């Protein structure tokens, strides 16, 4: 009789568990969610190291979540005078606000002989500090483009919380049944169901942590570009800017000089076979000309010598 009762109890729990996780948990919280969305303040992120169970509203005596859960994301592109220095200042400010830089990338570009750096940053800050950080970044230079997206996930947050609460309650009931089971068959059946429930609970807890992290920390995707200097525009510039322009012009001049020297050596290397050929031809022409001139000079002397010898013979 006891075995039959345990079997019936397991079957009833299976049926009620499936129905409660699919629909009843959501329906029972819709009214509370709508009321919370109208009355809740805008900023109240949950701490990142939240624990599940009694600390996040899984205790039946604790009230359901009443704060709006907002995910904030922003994209900005800002032109600054020095991107490396601006990135350093931003990182210091982010750490002071309790956030962190999730990733950075730096790349360079050449313009008019000058090297300029651009830096991409993935910034995470507490949700309540997001607007303040955006204002700080705007003050560093010229904002080329900026966009912000706010997503309300209060309904999803409450639904996840309710489903976790129901699954944990169901887990407790199956643990109680397992303690009462007196046959191996009943114990195996209860263990199988407990394994399924705990798998679902772990999956939902992972989703809850991920959602909670996105709510707690807003994301800002920032690109810092260095301002390109136009050396011809000196009118109205400060003395410091003039010296900066002069330094840029000098560096471009040095760069152009070395480019010219390099091109000159390249052209010389290209012309070297032709120059060697011309030099060889000139040398051969010089040698042949010298020999011809020598022969032309020796011929009159030889004729004169022969004539003198013939005169001597005649006199004799």
Order of alpha helices (4+ residues) and beta strands (2+ residues): alpha-alpha-beta-alpha-beta-beta-alpha-beta-alpha-alpha-beta-alpha
